[in-house]
Amino acid sequence: MRVGVIGGGQLARMMIPAAIELGVELRVLAEADGMSAALAADRVGDYTDAETVLEFARGVDVVTFDHEHVPQDVLRRLVDAGIHVHPGPDALRFAQDKLLMRERLSELGLPVPDWARVQTTDELDDFIRDHGGSAVVKTPRGGYDGKGVRVVRAAAEVAEWFTTVAEDGRGGALLVEELVDFRRELAQLVARRPSGEIVAWPVVETVQVGGVCSEVIAPAPHSAGRLSDVAADVAISIAEGLGVTGVLAVELFETTDDRVLVNELAMRPHNSGHWSMDGSTTGQFEQHLRAVLDLPLGGTGSHEAWSVMVNVLGGPAEGTLADRYPDALAGHPTVKLHNYGKAPRPGRKVGHVTATGDDLDDVVYEARAAAAVFQD
C-alpha cells in the first residue's frame, strides 16, 4: 500500500511513524527542500502544477493532503485520471472557500453564526449596524491560524480586502459573520472512510493565542452528556453531508447562551487532534491513513482521564529545540515531545508536548512546564 501526501509540512511528517507501524509506504510531494516531512519527501515540486502532481500521483495507490490548497482544476485532473483522492475535490472545495462552506452548512440545517456574502462596503456597514456595531470579516480563501480574519466596526477597516477579492476572479465577495459571544472554543474530530464507516474522538477544548492554537484539553471539561453528543452529531453530519473522507476537524464555539456553532473546518489531521497521538487508542494520523485506504477504523477511547497538548510556538531565541532536550526530558519524563524539525521563528509552530493523567490540574501543569523549556 502506497499513500502519497501532497504537502511537506508537520502534518505529513507526523504521518510517517503511523505509516511505518502499518507497513504503509508513504511518499511526500514537498513544496521545497528541507521541509518538516523531508524524511519521506521523494519529490519536490509545485502542487499547483497539474503535470507535476499527476506524475507524483501515478506512483501511489491513494493521494491525500497535508493542507487544503491544491487547486480544484488539479484535483479534477487526478480524479479524471482514475487516481483515488481522499478527501476528494467535491468535499475539499468547502474547506477551500469559506463562503461555499457557510452556504452548504446552512443548506444542511447545521448551526452556524449569522453570516452574509458582502461585495461592497455599504453592504458590510449595513451588516455591522444590524449586528450591534461589530462583526467578523473573513477572506473566503487562503486564511488560517488567524490570517484573513478581522474583527471590525466599520467597512473601511477592510477596504483593501475588497480590492483584493475584486481582482481574484472568484466573485469579489467577503464573508461577514456575527461576532459570537462565546464561552470557549471546542473542536470535534471524526474520521470517515469511503465505504461510510465513521468514528468520533471526544470533543476537546482549544485555547487560542493571537489566532493560533496554543493548548488543547481532551476531553473538554464539563462536556459529558448533551454537549458531547451535539458536537459529535454536528461533525458526523458534516462529514456525511459534504462527503469527507479521512480525518475532519470541526472547530466550534460554545456560546454563552449554550448553543454550539460551527466556526471552521479542516479536512485533514488537525492541531486540535495532536493529543490523540499519545492519549487515544488510535491517533489521528494512523486513523487518517486507515480511512483514506478504506481500512477498518480504530477505537477512539482515551488511555487516561485527561490529555493536554501544548504547542511550542516560536522556540528558543538561540539554538534549536534539541539543545533544550536535557532539561526538558529530565525535568518532565512523563511528557511526550514532538519536534517538527523546523527552525525557530517567532509565532511559528515548531513542536508540541502532550501530558496525560488522572488529575487535570497536574496534567496542565506538566504540559505547560515542559513546553516552556523550549521557549524564551
Disulfide bonds with the S-S distance in Angstrom:
none
